[in-house]
Amino acid sequence: MPQDPLRYLSGYPEKTLAQVQRLIDERRLGAHVASRYEGTHGRQSNKQLFEFVKDLKRHHMRTAPPVSKAFYDDRLMAVEHALGLHTFSSKAHGGKLRARSEIRIAGVFRSGPEPFLRMIVVHELAHLREKDHSKAFYRMCEAMEPDYHQLEFDTRLFLTAKELESADG
């Protein structure tokens, strides 16, 4: 069993944590999440992920800076303790400054439910305009994905269930 099975849920109210703990104790957390989010999204390759990112950006953020690259990173959760990561870089090239923006998504979401992938991509796209996790940032996330906060919570449940399943062998 992981050291702290509720580590993805820190900051949530005690009542909520008690309900999650009850599902864990009854070994029903994975089934609970699976009953709400069936199947996987089918975007297995980095190319498919990049097209998905570009489509969401085109639909919600036409005037935001372009995303240069989007890919799954299997080391992300272990190294950065993050579900997604948005990086900016600038390079001098021929007397001009070239800006690049990359989005990395934790590899665990390669085979997860589509709403979880969409929530993480929306989160990273919001960083194109808002660097910090401010009220404006979360308003932008909600504008792109109205169920953003519920999906974020359910993603945390999904990760907790996956971790418990892998610990059980």
CYANA upper distance limits for C-alpha pairs under 8 A (distance plus 0.5 A):
  1 MET  CA      5 PRO  CA      8.00
  1 MET  CA    164 LEU  CA      6.78
  1 MET  CA    167 ALA  CA      5.64
  1 MET  CA    168 ASP  CA      7.24
  2 PRO  CA    163 GLU  CA      7.70
  2 PRO  CA    164 LEU  CA      7.31
  2 PRO  CA    167 ALA  CA      7.10
  5 PRO  CA    160 THR  CA      6.91
  5 PRO  CA    163 GLU  CA      8.43
  5 PRO  CA    164 LEU  CA      7.73
  6 LEU  CA     10 SER  CA      7.18
  6 LEU  CA     17 LEU  CA      8.03
  6 LEU  CA     21 GLN  CA      8.36
  6 LEU  CA    160 THR  CA      7.40
  7 ARG  CA    160 THR  CA      8.47
  8 TYR  CA    156 ARG  CA      6.03
  8 TYR  CA    157 LEU  CA      8.18
  8 TYR  CA    159 LEU  CA      7.93
  8 TYR  CA    160 THR  CA      7.18
  9 LEU  CA     17 LEU  CA      7.93
  9 LEU  CA    153 PHE  CA      8.27
  9 LEU  CA    156 ARG  CA      6.94
  9 LEU  CA    157 LEU  CA      8.29
 12 TYR  CA     16 THR  CA      7.03
 12 TYR  CA     17 LEU  CA      7.20
 13 PRO  CA     17 LEU  CA      6.88
 14 GLU  CA     18 ALA  CA      6.53
 15 LYS  CA     19 GLN  CA      6.92
 16 THR  CA     20 VAL  CA      6.85
 17 LEU  CA     21 GLN  CA      6.51
 18 ALA  CA     22 ARG  CA      6.63
 19 GLN  CA     23 LEU  CA      6.98
 20 VAL  CA     24 ILE  CA      6.77
 20 VAL  CA     29 LEU  CA      7.85
 21 GLN  CA     25 ASP  CA      6.54
 22 ARG  CA     26 GLU  CA      6.64
 23 LEU  CA     27 ARG  CA      6.50
 23 LEU  CA     28 ARG  CA      5.55
 23 LEU  CA     29 LEU  CA      5.46
 24 ILE  CA     28 ARG  CA      6.60
 24 ILE  CA     29 LEU  CA      5.96
 28 ARG  CA     32 HIS  CA      6.48
 29 LEU  CA     33 VAL  CA      6.83
 29 LEU  CA    157 LEU  CA      7.97
 29 LEU  CA    161 ALA  CA      6.38
 30 GLY  CA     34 ALA  CA      6.57
 30 GLY  CA    158 PHE  CA      7.49
 30 GLY  CA    161 ALA  CA      5.51
 30 GLY  CA    162 LYS  CA      7.82
 31 ALA  CA     35 SER  CA      6.46
 32 HIS  CA     36 ARG  CA      7.23
 33 VAL  CA     37 TYR  CA      6.73
 33 VAL  CA    154 ASP  CA      7.65
 33 VAL  CA    157 LEU  CA      7.48
 33 VAL  CA    158 PHE  CA      6.69
 34 ALA  CA     38 GLU  CA      6.03
 37 TYR  CA    113 PRO  CA      6.63
 37 TYR  CA    115 PRO  CA      8.40
 38 GLU  CA    113 PRO  CA      7.21
 39 GLY  CA    112 GLY  CA      8.06
 39 GLY  CA    113 PRO  CA      6.35
 40 THR  CA    111 SER  CA      6.09
 40 THR  CA    112 GLY  CA      5.59
 40 THR  CA    113 PRO  CA      4.83
 40 THR  CA    114 GLU  CA      6.44
 41 HIS  CA    111 SER  CA      7.35
 41 HIS  CA    112 GLY  CA      7.19
 41 HIS  CA    113 PRO  CA      6.11
 41 HIS  CA    114 GLU  CA      4.98
 42 GLY  CA    110 ARG  CA      8.42
 42 GLY  CA    111 SER  CA      7.53
 43 ARG  CA     48 GLN  CA      5.81
 43 ARG  CA     49 LEU  CA      6.39
 43 ARG  CA    110 ARG  CA      7.24
 43 ARG  CA    111 SER  CA      8.31
 44 GLN  CA     48 GLN  CA      7.26
 44 GLN  CA     49 LEU  CA      7.86
 44 GLN  CA    110 ARG  CA      6.04
 44 GLN  CA    111 SER  CA      7.54
 45 SER  CA     49 LEU  CA      6.86
 46 ASN  CA     50 PHE  CA      6.55
 46 ASN  CA     70 ALA  CA      7.30
 46 ASN  CA     71 PHE  CA      5.27
 46 ASN  CA     72 TYR  CA      6.71
 47 LYS  CA     51 GLU  CA      6.79
 47 LYS  CA     70 ALA  CA      8.48
 47 LYS  CA     71 PHE  CA      8.13
 48 GLN  CA     52 PHE  CA      6.75
 49 LEU  CA     53 VAL  CA      6.73
 49 LEU  CA     70 ALA  CA      7.04
 49 LEU  CA     71 PHE  CA      6.94
 49 LEU  CA     72 TYR  CA      8.32
 50 PHE  CA     54 LYS  CA      6.64
 50 PHE  CA     69 LYS  CA      7.09
 50 PHE  CA     70 ALA  CA      5.35
 50 PHE  CA     71 PHE  CA      7.15
 51 GLU  CA     55 ASP  CA      6.58
 52 PHE  CA     56 LEU  CA      6.79
 53 VAL  CA     57 LYS  CA      6.61
 53 VAL  CA     70 ALA  CA      7.65
 53 VAL  CA    121 VAL  CA      7.05
 54 LYS  CA     58 ARG  CA      6.42
 54 LYS  CA     67 VAL  CA      7.86
 55 ASP  CA     59 HIS  CA      6.61
 56 LEU  CA     60 HIS  CA      6.57
 56 LEU  CA     61 MET  CA      8.25
 56 LEU  CA    122 VAL  CA      8.17
 57 LYS  CA     61 MET  CA      5.40
 57 LYS  CA     62 ARG  CA      6.86
 57 LYS  CA     64 ALA  CA      8.47
 57 LYS  CA    125 LEU  CA      7.48
 58 ARG  CA     62 ARG  CA      5.48
 60 HIS  CA    144 MET  CA      6.72
 64 ALA  CA    128 LEU  CA      6.98
 64 ALA  CA    129 ARG  CA      7.35
 65 PRO  CA    128 LEU  CA      7.21
 66 PRO  CA    101 SER  CA      7.54
 67 VAL  CA    100 ARG  CA      7.61
 67 VAL  CA    101 SER  CA      5.51
 67 VAL  CA    102 GLU  CA      6.45
 67 VAL  CA    103 ILE  CA      7.95
 68 SER  CA    100 ARG  CA      6.25
 68 SER  CA    101 SER  CA      5.80
 68 SER  CA    102 GLU  CA      6.20
 69 LYS  CA    101 SER  CA      7.37
 69 LYS  CA    102 GLU  CA      5.30
 69 LYS  CA    103 ILE  CA      6.83
 70 ALA  CA    102 GLU  CA      6.20
 70 ALA  CA    103 ILE  CA      5.09
 70 ALA  CA    104 ARG  CA      6.19
 70 ALA  CA    105 ILE  CA      8.16
 71 PHE  CA    103 ILE  CA      7.07
 71 PHE  CA    104 ARG  CA      5.62
 71 PHE  CA    105 ILE  CA      6.70
 72 TYR  CA    104 ARG  CA      6.14
 72 TYR  CA    105 ILE  CA      5.24
 72 TYR  CA    106 ALA  CA      6.19
 72 TYR  CA    107 GLY  CA      5.53
 72 TYR  CA    110 ARG  CA      7.58
 73 ASP  CA    104 ARG  CA      6.47
 73 ASP  CA    105 ILE  CA      6.33
 73 ASP  CA    106 ALA  CA      5.62
 73 ASP  CA    107 GLY  CA      5.62
 74 ASP  CA    106 ALA  CA      6.24
 74 ASP  CA    107 GLY  CA      4.75
 74 ASP  CA    108 VAL  CA      7.59
 75 ARG  CA     79 VAL  CA      6.37
 75 ARG  CA     80 GLU  CA      8.40
 75 ARG  CA    106 ALA  CA      7.71
 75 ARG  CA    107 GLY  CA      7.96
 76 LEU  CA     80 GLU  CA      5.85
 76 LEU  CA     81 HIS  CA      7.12
 76 LEU  CA     82 ALA  CA      6.68
 76 LEU  CA     83 LEU  CA      7.47
 76 LEU  CA     84 GLY  CA      7.89
 76 LEU  CA    104 ARG  CA      8.35
 76 LEU  CA    105 ILE  CA      7.93
 76 LEU  CA    106 ALA  CA      5.77
 76 LEU  CA    107 GLY  CA      7.94
 77 MET  CA     81 HIS  CA      4.93
 77 MET  CA     82 ALA  CA      5.51
 77 MET  CA     83 LEU  CA      6.51
 77 MET  CA    106 ALA  CA      6.58
 82 ALA  CA    106 ALA  CA      7.89
 83 LEU  CA    105 ILE  CA      6.66
 83 LEU  CA    106 ALA  CA      5.62
 83 LEU  CA    120 ILE  CA      7.61
 84 GLY  CA    103 ILE  CA      7.62
 84 GLY  CA    104 ARG  CA      5.92
 84 GLY  CA    105 ILE  CA      4.85
 84 GLY  CA    106 ALA  CA      6.24
 84 GLY  CA    120 ILE  CA      6.82
 84 GLY  CA    121 VAL  CA      8.13
 84 GLY  CA    124 GLU  CA      7.25
 85 LEU  CA    103 ILE  CA      6.21
 85 LEU  CA    104 ARG  CA      5.53
 85 LEU  CA    105 ILE  CA      7.04
 85 LEU  CA    124 GLU  CA      7.13
 86 HIS  CA    101 SER  CA      7.61
 86 HIS  CA    102 GLU  CA      6.19
 86 HIS  CA    103 ILE  CA      5.09
 86 HIS  CA    104 ARG  CA      6.90
 86 HIS  CA    124 GLU  CA      6.22
 86 HIS  CA    125 LEU  CA      8.46
 86 HIS  CA    127 HIS  CA      7.53
 87 THR  CA    101 SER  CA      6.20
 87 THR  CA    102 GLU  CA      5.74
 87 THR  CA    103 ILE  CA      7.05
 88 PHE  CA     99 ALA  CA      7.60
 88 PHE  CA    100 ARG  CA      6.20
 88 PHE  CA    101 SER  CA      5.14
 88 PHE  CA    102 GLU  CA      7.10
 89 SER  CA     99 ALA  CA      6.23
 89 SER  CA    100 ARG  CA      5.71
 89 SER  CA    101 SER  CA      7.06
 90 SER  CA     97 LEU  CA      6.80
 90 SER  CA     98 ARG  CA      5.89
 90 SER  CA     99 ALA  CA      4.87
 90 SER  CA    100 ARG  CA      6.67
 91 LYS  CA     97 LEU  CA      6.06
 91 LYS  CA     98 ARG  CA      5.72
 91 LYS  CA     99 ALA  CA      7.08
 92 ALA  CA     96 LYS  CA      6.09
 92 ALA  CA     97 LEU  CA      5.03
 92 ALA  CA     98 ARG  CA      6.69
 93 HIS  CA     97 LEU  CA      6.59
 93 HIS  CA     98 ARG  CA      7.15
103 ILE  CA    124 GLU  CA      7.21
105 ILE  CA    109 PHE  CA      7.71
105 ILE  CA    120 ILE  CA      8.00
105 ILE  CA    121 VAL  CA      8.22
106 ALA  CA    110 ARG  CA      8.27
108 VAL  CA    112 GLY  CA      7.46
109 PHE  CA    113 PRO  CA      8.13
109 PHE  CA    116 PHE  CA      8.04
109 PHE  CA    117 LEU  CA      6.71
112 GLY  CA    116 PHE  CA      7.46
112 GLY  CA    117 LEU  CA      7.62
113 PRO  CA    117 LEU  CA      7.31
114 GLU  CA    118 ARG  CA      6.64
115 PRO  CA    119 MET  CA      6.60
115 PRO  CA    151 LEU  CA      7.49
116 PHE  CA    120 ILE  CA      6.87
116 PHE  CA    151 LEU  CA      6.84
116 PHE  CA    152 GLU  CA      7.96
116 PHE  CA    154 ASP  CA      8.49
116 PHE  CA    155 THR  CA      6.38
117 LEU  CA    121 VAL  CA      6.69
118 ARG  CA    122 VAL  CA      6.50
119 MET  CA    123 HIS  CA      6.67
119 MET  CA    145 GLU  CA      7.53
119 MET  CA    148 TYR  CA      6.68
119 MET  CA    151 LEU  CA      6.99
119 MET  CA    152 GLU  CA      7.35
120 ILE  CA    124 GLU  CA      6.79
121 VAL  CA    125 LEU  CA      6.51
122 VAL  CA    126 ALA  CA      6.61
122 VAL  CA    141 CYS  CA      6.54
122 VAL  CA    144 MET  CA      7.15
122 VAL  CA    145 GLU  CA      7.64
123 HIS  CA    127 HIS  CA      7.36
123 HIS  CA    141 CYS  CA      6.52
124 GLU  CA    128 LEU  CA      7.86
125 LEU  CA    129 ARG  CA      8.38
126 ALA  CA    130 GLU  CA      6.59
126 ALA  CA    137 PHE  CA      6.80
126 ALA  CA    140 MET  CA      6.72
126 ALA  CA    141 CYS  CA      6.65
127 HIS  CA    131 LYS  CA      5.48
127 HIS  CA    132 ASP  CA      7.88
127 HIS  CA    137 PHE  CA      7.93
129 ARG  CA    137 PHE  CA      8.47
130 GLU  CA    134 SER  CA      8.22
130 GLU  CA    136 ALA  CA      7.78
130 GLU  CA    137 PHE  CA      5.99
131 LYS  CA    137 PHE  CA      8.35
132 ASP  CA    137 PHE  CA      7.45
133 HIS  CA    137 PHE  CA      6.05
133 HIS  CA    138 TYR  CA      7.39
134 SER  CA    138 TYR  CA      6.98
135 LYS  CA    139 ARG  CA      6.62
136 ALA  CA    140 MET  CA      6.70
137 PHE  CA    141 CYS  CA      6.90
138 TYR  CA    142 GLU  CA      6.65
139 ARG  CA    143 ALA  CA      6.62
140 MET  CA    144 MET  CA      6.92
141 CYS  CA    145 GLU  CA      6.45
141 CYS  CA    146 PRO  CA      8.22
141 CYS  CA    148 TYR  CA      7.00
142 GLU  CA    146 PRO  CA      5.10
142 GLU  CA    147 ASP  CA      7.32
142 GLU  CA    148 TYR  CA      6.05
142 GLU  CA    149 HIS  CA      8.31
147 ASP  CA    151 LEU  CA      6.56
148 TYR  CA    152 GLU  CA      6.58
149 HIS  CA    153 PHE  CA      6.79
150 GLN  CA    154 ASP  CA      6.61
151 LEU  CA    155 THR  CA      6.40
152 GLU  CA    156 ARG  CA      6.88
153 PHE  CA    157 LEU  CA      6.93
154 ASP  CA    158 PHE  CA      6.61
155 THR  CA    159 LEU  CA      6.71
156 ARG  CA    160 THR  CA      6.66
157 LEU  CA    161 ALA  CA      6.61
158 PHE  CA    162 LYS  CA      6.66
159 LEU  CA    163 GLU  CA      6.60
160 THR  CA    164 LEU  CA      6.69
161 ALA  CA    165 GLU  CA      6.59
162 LYS  CA    166 SER  CA      6.69
163 GLU  CA    167 ALA  CA      6.69
164 LEU  CA    168 ASP  CA      6.74
165 GLU  CA    169 GLY  CA      6.98
